[in-house]
Amino acid sequence: MLAGLEGVAVLHWHGDEFAIPDGAQRLAQTPGFPNQAFSLGDRVLALQFHVEADHTRIERWLIGHALELAAAGIDPRQIRADATTCGPMLADVAVTTITSWLDRAERG
């Protein structure tokens, strides 16, 4: 379901963790957080990262979460640079990923 995201940089900064529900399938993980995405049946898709984040939205988040980012040692300039570099490709991948999930949910 997330095959289009393989090797694609997505936006995530968080300290939140969750357990995957019984019967769910893990779809994504990182070294620091083993549960980044899961599906449950044909109609549930849970993401701990942001495929929908465009440059404007990211900028609002950077401003609104400036203290949180500073406390975590995250450089907003790097996020801006990554958004500029990866944003156009991520937008296409986001549409493909969400459309694929909606098609699957509709058939389910």
N, C-alpha and C positions, 0 to 999 in steps of 0.2 A: 504494500500500500504506500510506503514511503520510498520506493525505489528511486524516484526522481530526485530525492534529497541526498542520495549517496554521494559523499564527498563535497557537499554544498555547505558553506558556512552559514549558520543561522544565528540569530540574535538570542542570547540568553544570559541573564545575570540574575542569580537568585541564591538564596540559602535554603529554600524550601525543598522538602523531600516528601515523597508519598510512597505508599505501598501499592503495588498493582493488585487489583481485585482478583479473587479466585476466578479462574476461567478466562482471564484476559491474556492477551499475547503482547509481550514487550516488543516494541518496534524500534526504539532508539535508546541509546545510553551514551554517557561520557565517562571518562575515568573518575571524575569527582561525584557523579550522580548516576547511579545505575538505572534509574527510571526516568527517562526523558519523554517517552511516548508509549502509548499502548492502545490496542483496540480490544473491544469486547463485542463479540458477535459482528453483525454487519452494520450496525447503526451507531456504535460509539467509537469515536476517535478522540483521544486525549493527548494534547501536546503540552509540554512544559517549556517550549521555545516558541519563537514568533516567526512564522513564515509570512505573515501578513504585514510585517513592519516595513513601511516605506520611509524615505528620508525625512519627510515632514513629521511623521509620527515618532520616529526615533529622536528627532530633535526635541520634541515636546517631552519625551521621557527623560532625556538627558538633563533638561532644565529642571523638571519636576523631581528628579531623583538625584540631584547633584550631591547632596550630603551623603546619601547611601552609597553612591559610587565612590566618593572620596574615602569613606570609611573602609570600603572593601579594596581600596588601592586600584580601582579600575580607572583608566585614563579615557575620558570622553572623547578626546581627539582621535584615539585609535578606533573607537566605535564609529565616529564620523567617517574616518578614512575607509574603514571596512564597508560601511554602508554605501559609500560612493563607488567602491570597487565591485562589491557583490550585489548591490541592490537591484540592478536591472535583471540579472540572471535569476535572483531569488524571486522577483515578481512573477516571472514566467513559471518557475517551479512551483510557486505557491498556488497559482491558478490551476496548474495540472494536478497537483496533489489534492486540493480541496474538491475540484471537479470529479476526480476519480473516486474520492470518498463519497460524495453525494450520489454519484451514479450507482455505486455499490449499495449504499443505504436504500436507495429507491428500489433496487432489484430485490433487496433482502426481504 
